[in-house]
C-alpha cells in the first residue's frame, strides 16, 4: 500500500474515521474470518471505521475483530479469500458482517470433482453473509473464454458456497501446500429462477425454478448416449434429472 496517498478524515464528534486512497491499493485483512485472510486490491478505496485514535494501516497495531469496518472499492477490483476470487467494477463490503454489494462482477470458485474453476458473471451480486450470494441476471459456466461455449443463465440465482476448514494434525487447521493458506472443503448449492441453458449463445433448455447441489456435473441431463444398430437404427438415449 502507498501510505503517502492515504488521507484520514476524523469525524467532528470523534470516534469515527474515514480514509480515502486514490492511487491504487492492496489491503490484507486477517484474523476476522475463519475462512482465511481477505486480500483486496483496487484503484480507489474508501475505508470507514471507529476508534479513539487514527487507525494503523501498516499492521503494527491489531484492531478488534468486532470493530466496525466498511470498505468501498472501485476500479479493477480484485477480492480474494481462500480459493474464491471476485473481480468487479465496484464493491461495497462490511468486513465484520461478511456482507456487501458487487457490481459488474465475475466470481471464480472451485467445485469438487472438477479440475477447473466455475465462473459466475452477474450485473449485481449481493453477498448476504460469508457463504451466501444472491445475483441478478447471471451467467454460470466452466468455460474461461470471453464468450463461453456454454452457459447456464438465470434471472436470479442464489449461490451458497460454505468454506469449511479441514482439520490437520495436532488439532491445527490443515494447510493447502499449493497456496500456503488453510485448506477448506466447499459445500455448494444453487437455487435459481428463470433459467436457460445456452449453447453458443442459443437457448436449448428452459426451466422455471432449479435447486441443485453444485458438486453435480450437470443440471438437467444425467447421461447421453449415441447408438446405432440394425434393428432400431441411429438412437440418442438420454437420462434426465427432473
C-alpha positions as CSV (number, residue, x, y, z in Angstrom):
1,X,0.0,0.0,0.0
2,X,1.2,3.5,-0.8
3,X,0.7,5.1,2.6
4,X,1.7,8.5,1.4
5,X,-1.6,8.6,-0.6
6,X,-3.8,7.8,2.4
7,X,-5.8,10.7,3.8
8,X,-7.7,10.3,7.1
9,X,-10.7,12.4,7.9
10,X,-11.9,12.2,11.6
11,X,-15.5,13.0,12.4
12,X,-16.1,16.3,14.2
13,X,-17.8,14.4,17.1
14,X,-14.8,12.0,17.4
15,X,-14.7,8.2,17.3
16,X,-15.2,7.8,13.6
17,X,-12.5,7.7,10.9
18,X,-12.7,7.8,7.1
19,X,-9.7,7.2,4.8
20,X,-9.5,7.9,1.1
21,X,-6.9,6.2,-1.1
22,X,-6.9,7.2,-4.8
23,X,-3.7,5.9,-6.3
24,X,-4.1,2.1,-6.1
25,X,-4.1,0.0,-3.0
26,X,-3.6,-3.6,-1.9
27,X,-5.2,-4.3,1.5
28,X,-4.9,-7.5,3.6
29,X,-7.3,-8.1,6.5
30,X,-6.5,-11.1,8.7
31,X,-8.0,-12.5,11.9
32,X,-11.6,-11.7,11.2
33,X,-13.0,-14.6,9.1
34,X,-12.2,-18.3,9.9
35,X,-12.1,-18.9,6.1
36,X,-8.9,-17.0,5.9
37,X,-7.5,-13.5,5.3
38,X,-9.1,-11.0,2.8
39,X,-6.7,-9.8,0.1
40,X,-8.2,-6.8,-1.7
41,X,-6.8,-4.6,-4.5
42,X,-8.5,-1.7,-6.3
43,X,-7.7,1.6,-8.0
44,X,-9.6,3.6,-5.4
45,X,-10.6,2.7,-1.8
46,X,-12.7,4.4,0.9
47,X,-12.4,3.0,4.5
48,X,-14.8,3.7,7.3
49,X,-14.2,2.6,10.9
50,X,-14.4,3.5,14.6
51,X,-11.7,4.2,17.1
52,X,-10.3,6.7,19.6
53,X,-7.1,7.1,17.7
54,X,-6.2,7.2,14.0
55,X,-6.2,3.6,12.7
56,X,-2.9,2.0,11.7
57,X,-2.7,0.6,8.2
58,X,0.9,-0.7,8.5
59,X,-0.1,-3.7,10.6
60,X,1.7,-2.6,13.7
61,X,-1.4,-2.5,15.8
62,X,-4.3,-5.0,15.7
63,X,-7.9,-3.9,15.6
64,X,-10.6,-5.8,17.4
65,X,-12.5,-8.3,15.2
66,X,-15.9,-6.8,16.2
67,X,-14.8,-3.2,15.4
68,X,-17.0,-1.8,12.6
69,X,-15.0,-1.7,9.3
70,X,-16.6,-0.9,5.9
71,X,-14.9,-0.6,2.6
72,X,-15.9,0.9,-0.8
73,X,-13.8,-0.1,-3.8
74,X,-13.9,0.8,-7.4
75,X,-11.7,0.4,-10.5
76,X,-10.2,-3.0,-11.3
77,X,-11.4,-4.5,-8.0
78,X,-10.0,-8.0,-7.1
79,X,-11.3,-9.6,-3.9
80,X,-9.6,-12.8,-2.8
81,X,-10.5,-15.1,0.1
82,X,-9.3,-18.7,0.3
83,X,-9.8,-20.2,-3.2
84,X,-12.6,-17.7,-4.1
85,X,-11.7,-14.7,-6.4
86,X,-14.1,-11.9,-7.2
87,X,-13.4,-9.4,-9.9
88,X,-15.7,-6.3,-10.1
89,X,-16.2,-2.8,-11.4
90,X,-17.1,-1.6,-7.9
91,X,-17.8,-3.2,-4.5
92,X,-19.0,-2.3,-1.0
93,X,-18.1,-4.7,1.8
94,X,-18.9,-4.8,5.5
95,X,-15.9,-6.8,7.0
96,X,-17.3,-8.0,10.4
97,X,-20.7,-9.0,8.8
98,X,-19.1,-10.5,5.7
99,X,-21.7,-8.9,3.5
100,X,-21.7,-6.4,0.6
101,X,-22.8,-5.5,-2.9
102,X,-20.8,-6.1,-6.0
103,X,-21.5,-4.6,-9.5
104,X,-20.1,-5.8,-12.8
105,X,-19.0,-9.0,-11.0
106,X,-17.1,-12.1,-12.1
107,X,-16.6,-14.7,-9.4
108,X,-14.2,-17.7,-9.8
109,X,-14.7,-20.6,-7.3
110,X,-13.6,-24.2,-7.4
111,X,-16.1,-27.1,-7.5
112,X,-15.4,-30.6,-6.3
113,X,-15.0,-33.3,-8.9
114,X,-14.0,-30.7,-11.5
115,X,-10.3,-29.7,-12.1
116,X,-11.0,-26.1,-13.1
117,X,-13.0,-23.2,-11.7
118,X,-16.6,-22.2,-12.2
119,X,-17.2,-18.7,-13.3
120,X,-20.2,-16.7,-12.2
121,X,-21.0,-13.5,-14.0
122,X,-23.7,-11.0,-12.9
123,X,-24.8,-7.4,-13.2
124,X,-25.2,-7.2,-9.4
125,X,-24.3,-9.7,-6.7
126,X,-25.4,-9.2,-3.1
127,X,-23.2,-11.1,-0.6
128,X,-25.7,-11.8,2.2
129,X,-23.0,-13.4,4.5
130,X,-19.7,-15.1,4.2
131,X,-21.2,-18.1,2.3
132,X,-24.4,-16.9,0.5
133,X,-24.7,-14.8,-2.6
134,X,-27.8,-13.6,-4.5
135,X,-27.2,-12.5,-8.1
136,X,-29.3,-10.8,-10.7
137,X,-29.1,-11.5,-14.5
138,X,-26.4,-14.2,-14.1
139,X,-24.3,-16.5,-16.3
140,X,-22.7,-19.6,-14.8
141,X,-20.1,-21.6,-16.8
142,X,-16.9,-23.6,-16.5
143,X,-15.7,-22.1,-19.8
144,X,-12.9,-19.5,-19.4
145,X,-13.5,-18.0,-22.9
146,X,-14.6,-14.4,-23.2
147,X,-17.7,-15.6,-25.0
148,X,-18.3,-19.0,-23.4
149,X,-19.3,-22.1,-25.5
150,X,-22.0,-23.0,-22.9
151,X,-23.6,-21.0,-20.2
152,X,-26.3,-21.5,-17.6
153,X,-28.2,-18.3,-17.4
154,X,-30.7,-17.1,-14.8
155,X,-32.9,-14.2,-14.0
156,X,-32.0,-14.6,-10.3
157,X,-29.6,-17.0,-8.7
158,X,-28.7,-17.8,-5.1
159,X,-25.3,-19.4,-4.7
160,X,-24.2,-20.9,-1.3
161,X,-20.5,-21.6,-1.0
162,X,-19.6,-22.5,2.5
163,X,-15.9,-23.0,3.0
164,X,-15.3,-25.4,5.9
165,X,-11.7,-25.5,7.2
166,X,-10.2,-29.0,7.1
167,X,-8.7,-30.4,10.3
168,X,-5.0,-31.1,10.4
169,X,-2.6,-32.9,12.8
170,X,-2.4,-31.9,16.4
171,X,-5.8,-30.1,16.2
172,X,-4.4,-27.4,13.9
173,X,-6.1,-26.4,10.6
174,X,-4.8,-28.3,7.5
175,X,-2.7,-26.2,5.1
176,X,-3.0,-26.3,1.4
177,X,0.6,-27.0,0.1
178,X,-0.1,-25.2,-3.2
179,X,-1.2,-21.8,-1.6
180,X,0.1,-22.0,1.9
181,X,-3.4,-20.9,3.1
182,X,-5.7,-23.0,5.3
183,X,-7.2,-25.9,3.4
184,X,-11.0,-25.8,3.0
185,X,-13.8,-28.0,1.8
186,X,-16.5,-26.3,-0.3
187,X,-20.2,-27.2,0.2
188,X,-22.0,-25.5,-2.6
189,X,-25.7,-25.3,-3.6
190,X,-27.6,-23.3,-6.3
191,X,-31.2,-22.1,-6.4
192,X,-32.2,-20.2,-9.5
193,X,-35.3,-18.8,-11.3
194,X,-35.9,-18.1,-14.9
195,X,-33.2,-20.5,-16.2
196,X,-31.9,-21.3,-19.6
197,X,-29.0,-23.4,-20.8
198,X,-27.3,-21.7,-23.8
199,X,-25.0,-23.4,-26.3
200,X,-23.1,-21.0,-28.5
201,X,-25.4,-18.2,-27.3
202,X,-28.6,-20.1,-28.3
203,X,-31.1,-21.2,-25.5
204,X,-31.6,-25.0,-25.8
205,X,-33.3,-25.8,-22.4
206,X,-35.6,-23.8,-20.1
207,X,-36.7,-24.4,-16.5
208,X,-38.6,-22.0,-14.2
209,X,-37.1,-23.0,-10.9
210,X,-34.0,-25.1,-10.1
211,X,-32.3,-26.2,-6.9
212,X,-29.2,-28.4,-7.1
213,X,-26.0,-29.4,-5.4
214,X,-23.2,-27.6,-7.3
215,X,-21.0,-30.7,-7.0
216,X,-23.1,-32.5,-9.6
217,X,-21.5,-32.1,-13.1
218,X,-24.9,-31.5,-14.9
219,X,-28.1,-29.6,-14.1
220,X,-30.7,-31.4,-16.3
221,X,-29.2,-34.4,-18.1
222,X,-27.5,-37.2,-16.2
223,X,-26.4,-39.2,-19.2
224,X,-26.4,-39.0,-23.0
225,X,-25.5,-42.0,-25.2
226,X,-25.5,-42.3,-29.1
227,X,-26.1,-45.8,-30.5
228,X,-26.6,-47.4,-33.9
229,X,-27.8,-51.0,-34.7
230,X,-29.6,-52.9,-37.5
231,X,-32.9,-53.1,-35.6
232,X,-33.6,-49.5,-34.4
233,X,-31.1,-47.6,-36.5
234,X,-29.5,-44.5,-35.0
235,X,-30.6,-43.7,-31.4
236,X,-30.0,-41.0,-28.9
237,X,-30.5,-42.3,-25.3
238,X,-30.8,-39.7,-22.5
239,X,-31.3,-39.9,-18.8
240,X,-33.0,-36.8,-17.3
241,X,-32.9,-35.3,-13.9
242,X,-36.5,-33.9,-13.3
